């Protein structure tokens, strides 16, 4: 289950990659724009401002996120991203920090590129930090005897959950697109105690939270917190540096 309030608690940091991505999508007058994995819709609404004459729709797998997006006036629906397909008027597709949850997303990207009309734009951003200490420490703790059997059903994001920029570039070029692919590492300055733990509680730790009781969840957090604090020490002013790598690509169908 996604917690929109927890996710939005770091909305400024989560928004920056979205706007960096959107800046390179140069569609002028799209007929239809789709946001795949819209989350709470706070960023989706900015696309309505950029392309006011386009029909803007959005989907997300989380009923909680869809409800919040709808409350913002977004035409959002709950659906599995794997079930989505473009129509003949889909000129812009945006997916921001969502496809990393779909293991077969490279095949989906090729499929979507082949179905989009000529001149359509596909812009995607995915996290590329799965080898970072934050994720390594989660995997290490889950593998320990106290948690392994309890959390065995959880599928954690592995280091190869996403491709590198050149992997996406080759994939989309082969699908008949012109591609601009790149990566950026953001040095995020987080406020508060256990700041990195709070950040990943809204994303990477979500599958673990779903499997645990309230007491188990608090125990898991209590074990993880000091490990994260050692890997990401709090600065004298109370903030914490949290490096975060992200992978981007913008493809235009020939």
C-alpha positions as CSV (number, residue, x, y, z in Angstrom):
1,X,0.0,0.0,0.0
2,X,1.3,3.4,-0.9
3,X,1.1,6.3,1.6
4,X,0.5,9.6,-0.4
5,X,1.4,11.7,2.7
6,X,4.7,9.9,3.3
7,X,5.5,10.1,-0.4
8,X,4.7,13.9,-0.6
9,X,6.8,14.6,2.5
10,X,9.8,14.9,0.1
11,X,7.9,16.4,-2.8
12,X,10.5,19.0,-3.7
13,X,13.3,16.4,-4.1
14,X,11.0,14.0,-6.0
15,X,9.7,16.8,-8.3
16,X,13.1,18.0,-9.6
17,X,13.8,14.9,-11.8
18,X,10.3,15.2,-13.2
19,X,10.9,18.8,-14.4
20,X,14.4,17.9,-15.7
21,X,12.7,15.2,-17.8
22,X,9.8,17.3,-19.0
23,X,12.2,20.0,-20.1
24,X,13.5,17.8,-22.9
25,X,10.1,16.7,-24.2
26,X,9.6,19.2,-26.9
27,X,6.0,18.4,-28.0
28,X,4.2,21.6,-29.0
29,X,0.5,20.7,-29.4
30,X,-0.1,17.1,-28.4
31,X,-3.6,15.7,-28.8
32,X,-3.4,13.3,-25.9
33,X,-0.9,13.2,-23.0
34,X,-0.6,10.2,-20.6
35,X,1.1,10.0,-17.2
36,X,2.0,6.4,-16.4
37,X,2.4,6.0,-12.6
38,X,1.0,9.4,-11.7
39,X,1.2,8.9,-8.0
40,X,-0.7,11.6,-6.1
41,X,-1.0,13.8,-9.2
42,X,0.8,16.8,-7.9
43,X,3.2,16.7,-10.9
44,X,0.5,15.5,-13.4
45,X,-1.4,18.8,-13.0
46,X,1.7,20.7,-14.3
47,X,1.4,18.9,-17.6
48,X,-2.1,20.3,-17.9
49,X,-0.7,23.8,-17.5
50,X,2.0,23.1,-20.2
51,X,-0.4,21.5,-22.7
52,X,-3.8,23.0,-21.9
53,X,-5.4,21.8,-25.1
54,X,-4.4,18.2,-24.8
55,X,-6.5,15.5,-23.2
56,X,-4.6,14.5,-20.1
57,X,-5.1,11.1,-18.5
58,X,-3.2,9.2,-15.9
59,X,-3.0,5.8,-14.4
60,X,-1.4,4.3,-11.2
61,X,-1.5,0.9,-9.6
62,X,-2.3,2.4,-6.2
63,X,-5.9,3.1,-5.3
64,X,-4.7,5.5,-2.6
65,X,-2.6,7.5,-5.0
66,X,-5.4,7.6,-7.6
67,X,-7.9,9.0,-5.1
68,X,-5.5,11.8,-4.2
69,X,-4.8,12.5,-7.9
70,X,-8.5,12.6,-8.6
71,X,-9.0,15.1,-5.8
72,X,-6.6,17.4,-7.7
73,X,-8.8,17.2,-10.8
74,X,-6.7,14.7,-12.6
75,X,-8.5,12.2,-14.9
76,X,-6.8,9.3,-13.2
77,X,-7.7,5.6,-13.0
78,X,-6.3,2.6,-11.2
79,X,-4.6,0.1,-13.5
80,X,-1.6,-2.1,-14.0
81,X,0.9,-0.3,-16.2
82,X,1.4,-3.6,-18.1
83,X,-2.1,-3.4,-19.3
84,X,-1.9,0.1,-20.8
85,X,-1.6,0.7,-24.6
86,X,-1.5,3.9,-26.5
87,X,-4.2,4.9,-29.0
88,X,-3.7,6.7,-32.3
89,X,-3.9,10.2,-30.7
90,X,-1.3,9.6,-27.9
91,X,1.4,12.1,-28.7
92,X,3.1,12.3,-25.3
93,X,3.7,9.5,-22.7
94,X,5.5,10.4,-19.4
95,X,6.5,8.0,-16.7
96,X,8.3,9.4,-13.7
97,X,9.8,7.0,-11.1
98,X,7.3,4.2,-11.8
99,X,8.7,1.6,-14.3
100,X,11.4,0.4,-11.9
101,X,8.5,-1.5,-10.2
102,X,7.8,-3.4,-13.5
103,X,10.4,-6.1,-14.1
104,X,9.5,-6.5,-17.8
105,X,9.4,-2.8,-18.5
106,X,12.1,-2.9,-21.3
107,X,9.8,-5.1,-23.4
108,X,6.9,-2.8,-22.6
109,X,8.9,0.2,-23.8
110,X,9.6,-1.5,-27.2
111,X,5.9,-2.4,-27.4
112,X,4.7,1.1,-26.7
113,X,7.2,2.7,-29.1
114,X,5.9,0.4,-31.8
115,X,2.3,1.4,-31.1
116,X,2.7,5.2,-30.8
117,X,2.0,7.4,-33.8
118,X,4.9,9.0,-35.7
119,X,6.3,12.1,-34.0
120,X,5.1,10.9,-30.5
121,X,7.3,11.5,-27.5
122,X,8.1,9.0,-24.7
123,X,9.8,10.4,-21.6
124,X,10.9,8.2,-18.7
125,X,12.8,8.7,-15.5
126,X,13.7,5.8,-13.2
127,X,15.9,5.6,-10.1
128,X,19.3,4.2,-10.7
129,X,20.4,3.9,-7.1
130,X,19.7,0.2,-6.3
131,X,23.4,-0.4,-5.6
132,X,23.5,2.4,-3.1
133,X,24.2,1.8,0.6
134,X,20.5,2.5,1.4
135,X,19.4,-0.5,-0.7
136,X,22.3,-2.7,0.2
137,X,21.6,-2.3,3.9
138,X,17.9,-3.2,3.4
139,X,18.9,-6.4,1.5
140,X,21.4,-7.3,4.2
141,X,18.9,-6.9,7.0
142,X,16.2,-8.9,5.2
143,X,18.7,-11.7,4.7
144,X,19.5,-12.0,8.4
145,X,18.0,-15.0,10.3
146,X,15.6,-12.8,12.3
147,X,13.9,-11.5,9.2
148,X,14.6,-13.8,6.3
149,X,11.8,-16.3,6.8
150,X,9.3,-13.5,7.7
151,X,10.2,-11.4,4.6
152,X,10.9,-14.2,2.1
153,X,7.9,-13.3,-0.1
154,X,9.1,-9.7,-0.5
155,X,10.6,-9.0,-3.9
156,X,13.2,-6.2,-3.3
157,X,14.5,-4.0,-6.1
158,X,17.8,-5.6,-7.2
159,X,20.7,-3.7,-8.7
160,X,19.6,-4.6,-12.2
161,X,16.0,-3.4,-11.8
162,X,16.7,-0.7,-14.4
163,X,19.0,-0.3,-17.3
164,X,21.8,2.2,-17.8
165,X,21.2,5.1,-20.2
166,X,22.9,3.3,-23.1
167,X,20.7,0.3,-22.5
168,X,17.6,2.3,-22.9
169,X,19.1,4.2,-25.9
170,X,19.8,1.0,-27.8
171,X,16.4,-0.4,-26.9
172,X,14.5,2.6,-28.2
173,X,16.7,3.1,-31.2
174,X,16.0,-0.5,-32.2
175,X,12.3,0.3,-31.8
176,X,12.4,3.1,-34.4
177,X,13.0,6.2,-32.2
178,X,15.4,9.0,-31.9
179,X,16.7,8.9,-28.3
180,X,18.2,11.3,-25.8
181,X,19.4,9.4,-22.7
182,X,21.4,10.5,-19.7
183,X,21.9,10.1,-16.0
184,X,22.1,12.6,-13.1
185,X,23.2,12.1,-9.5
186,X,21.4,14.5,-7.2
187,X,23.1,15.3,-3.9
188,X,19.9,15.7,-1.9
189,X,20.0,17.6,1.4
190,X,17.4,16.0,3.8
191,X,16.2,17.5,7.0
192,X,15.4,15.8,10.3
193,X,16.3,12.8,12.3
194,X,16.6,9.5,10.4
195,X,16.1,11.4,7.2
196,X,17.2,8.6,4.8
197,X,15.0,6.1,6.7
198,X,12.0,8.4,6.3
199,X,12.8,8.8,2.6
200,X,13.0,5.1,1.8
201,X,10.0,4.3,4.0
202,X,7.9,6.0,1.3
203,X,9.4,4.0,-1.6
204,X,11.9,1.2,-1.2
205,X,10.6,-0.1,2.1
206,X,7.0,-0.1,1.0
207,X,6.8,-3.8,0.2
208,X,8.4,-4.7,3.5
209,X,5.9,-2.5,5.4
210,X,3.1,-4.3,3.7
211,X,4.3,-7.7,5.0
212,X,4.8,-6.7,8.6
213,X,2.6,-6.0,11.6
214,X,2.9,-2.6,13.2
215,X,5.1,-3.9,15.9
216,X,7.3,-5.8,13.5
217,X,7.6,-2.7,11.3
218,X,8.8,-0.6,14.2
219,X,11.3,-3.3,15.1
220,X,12.6,-3.5,11.5
221,X,13.0,0.3,11.4
222,X,14.8,0.3,14.7
223,X,17.4,-2.2,13.4
224,X,17.8,-0.4,10.1
225,X,18.0,3.2,11.4
226,X,21.5,3.0,13.0
227,X,23.0,1.3,9.9
228,X,21.6,4.0,7.7
229,X,22.8,6.7,10.1
230,X,26.4,5.3,9.9
231,X,26.2,5.2,6.1
232,X,24.7,8.6,5.8
233,X,25.9,10.6,8.9
234,X,23.9,13.6,10.0
235,X,25.7,16.9,9.6
236,X,26.2,19.4,12.5
237,X,23.3,21.5,11.2
238,X,20.9,18.6,11.4
239,X,20.8,17.8,7.7
240,X,21.9,14.7,5.8
241,X,23.4,14.4,2.4
242,X,21.7,11.7,0.4
243,X,23.2,11.0,-3.1
244,X,20.6,9.7,-5.5
245,X,21.3,8.6,-9.1
246,X,18.5,8.7,-11.7
247,X,18.3,7.5,-15.3
248,X,16.4,9.4,-18.0
249,X,15.5,9.0,-21.6
250,X,13.4,10.9,-24.1
251,X,12.5,9.1,-27.3
252,X,10.6,10.4,-30.3
253,X,9.0,8.0,-32.7
254,X,10.2,8.4,-36.3
